Amino acid sequence: MPQTTGVLPPTFDRADGHAVFPQTDHDETARMNFLTGLNVHIGRTLSPGVRITYENRVKPKLEKAMREKANGGPTTSATDIRKAMLHDTYYQQWGALRRNTQEASQQASREIALRQVDALSAKAANLNEGRNTLSLDDSLTIPAYQAAVDNHLMPGSYYTEAVPGDVTAAATYEISLFPIGGASFGAKGDGGGRAMANFVRDRFPDLKPKRILDIGGGIGGNTLPLAAAYPDADVTVIDTAAPMLRYGHARAQSMGHSNVSFMQGLAETVDIEPGSVDLIVSVMFWHETSTKTVRDALAHMHSLLAPGGVMLHLEQPNFDDDTPVFERFMRDWDAYYNNEPFWPKLHTLDMFQAMEDAGFDKDKLFDAGTEADIEPGRFQPWSTIVTRHRHETKDLGDTGRKLSALGGYKGERWWLFGGRK
Ligand SMILES: C[S@@+](CC[C@H](N)C(=O)[O-])C[C@H]1O[C@@H](n2cnc3c(N)ncnc32)[C@H](O)[C@@H]1O
């Protein structure tokens, strides 16, 4: 078990600001701290109780009912568990608290961003003006799978605009990651990108990328570590959502990254010269797209890669034959109660087969586990491991880097997967 007892989450004032980071007053900061703490408390203290209530109160009755129904041994599915758990008071209260804490975190973040809508868009416009590294496409239609829901209950999603030139969707996204992720992504929210940069350097020391794409790269928080690792490369963030790109571009400019451009486009069709890209990455992207898009985008990425180029993605791990049915039930919670409708399909997709179908050579596919790599300094090391995502990730063995200062850490890793062309 990770050694976490008694360690509190970092406070919101420790998040690294930048020129377009929303200002917070005393009460807003206190609210963000409370919500971060509550999310961590749910993940760390209350979530383990769901297994206890299942094992002790629900499973015996469910298995008895299954035996009677099936006239044989119980073959319980994740759906059977969820339906049975819906009647359990502990599960009801845990689920209601989790849902409401997520909503409160999103609403609090949205409110902070919206009350400074004009100031934020003016700051972004100022930093973006006259640069040729931001390219927006007014004719892009937001795909139905993205328009249908506000993912993870983020009001207005990534792409809606309250005023012309609006960046509040992006500001909301950036600050909401702090409470909903239990401050586990680092002071700049770039722990995933730092982990990917480490992985590419270790695994492909011969790769000297001249052109890098981050697909669904949003505000570029996880792109910047790659831009820093490969300062001679041209790095491009591709995303559907104009507010994310405007804000991300201004953010990168204000942080001094001159080799990163931001381009509006769809992962599955973006107009880039085939065979011209050396490294394609994504962070937490696939779970918000339809299965068709997963397949189309993988094929498109294969066509964009140069020979010898690498594709690398960071996501929650998919299920495999060894994933216990209780874990499947827990990890699909967000599909039902947190506006993440694509999780169950993605979790059961054979990603290796999908990459092969997209044109990648079976022998050049890989995967590994990694923790977020938290930049030392402003956050305590606990935040690399104490996360609400604990039950959404799993131990993938000894393949990832061990960066936790607490040592001895074995589980709850993000999944890295990809292929080389
Ligand atoms: C969960 S966010 C992740 C953002 C970023 N990678 C990060 O680490 O913070 C997913 C992003 O994917 C974008 N997105 C969804 N579908 C897309 C598509 N088909 N093509 C490009 N971007 C897409 C969304 O607009 C959103 O910014």
The ligand as a Tripos MOL2 file, in Angstrom:
@<TRIPOS>MOLECULE
LIG
   27    29     1     0     0
SMALL
NO_CHARGES

@<TRIPOS>ATOM
      1 C1         -9.3120   15.2950  -21.4960 C.3       1 LIG1
      2 S1         -8.8220   16.5400  -22.5950 S.3       1 LIG1
      3 C2         -7.0760   16.2930  -22.5710 C.3       1 LIG1
      4 C3         -6.3180   17.5140  -22.9370 C.3       1 LIG1
      5 C4         -4.7970   17.4220  -22.8190 C.3       1 LIG1
      6 N1         -4.2780   16.3090  -23.5810 N.3       1 LIG1
      7 C5         -4.3340   17.3540  -21.3960 C.2       1 LIG1
      8 O1         -3.5240   16.4700  -21.0930 O.co2     1 LIG1
      9 O2         -4.7380   18.1910  -20.5870 O.co2     1 LIG1
     10 C6         -9.2750   15.9090  -24.2110 C.3       1 LIG1
     11 C7         -9.0890   16.9140  -25.3150 C.3       1 LIG1
     12 O3         -9.3160   16.2450  -26.5640 O.3       1 LIG1
     13 C8         -9.9860   17.1430  -27.4330 C.3       1 LIG1
     14 N2        -10.6270   16.3260  -28.4930 N.ar      1 LIG1
     15 C9        -11.6810   15.4960  -28.3950 C.ar      1 LIG1
     16 N3        -11.9120   14.8810  -29.5670 N.ar      1 LIG1
     17 C10       -10.9860   15.3410  -30.4370 C.ar      1 LIG1
     18 C11       -10.6630   15.0680  -31.8040 C.ar      1 LIG1
     19 N4        -11.3680   14.1900  -32.5090 N.pl3     1 LIG1
     20 N5         -9.6210   15.6740  -32.3530 N.ar      1 LIG1
     21 C12        -8.8790   16.5700  -31.6430 C.ar      1 LIG1
     22 N6         -9.1310   16.8740  -30.3700 N.ar      1 LIG1
     23 C13       -10.1600   16.2590  -29.7460 C.ar      1 LIG1
     24 C14       -10.9030   17.9240  -26.5320 C.3       1 LIG1
     25 O4        -11.3290   19.1280  -27.1260 O.3       1 LIG1
     26 C15       -10.0200   18.1030  -25.2930 C.3       1 LIG1
     27 O5         -9.2880   19.2980  -25.3450 O.3       1 LIG1
@<TRIPOS>BOND
     1     1     2 1
     2     2     3 1
     3     2    10 1
     4     3     4 1
     5     4     5 1
     6     5     6 1
     7     5     7 1
     8     7     8 2
     9     7     9 1
    10    10    11 1
    11    11    12 1
    12    11    26 1
    13    12    13 1
    14    13    14 1
    15    13    24 1
    16    14    15 ar
    17    14    23 ar
    18    15    16 ar
    19    16    17 ar
    20    17    18 ar
    21    17    23 ar
    22    18    19 1
    23    18    20 ar
    24    20    21 ar
    25    21    22 ar
    26    22    23 ar
    27    24    25 1
    28    24    26 1
    29    26    27 1
@<TRIPOS>SUBSTRUCTURE
     1 LIG1         1 GROUP 0 **** ****
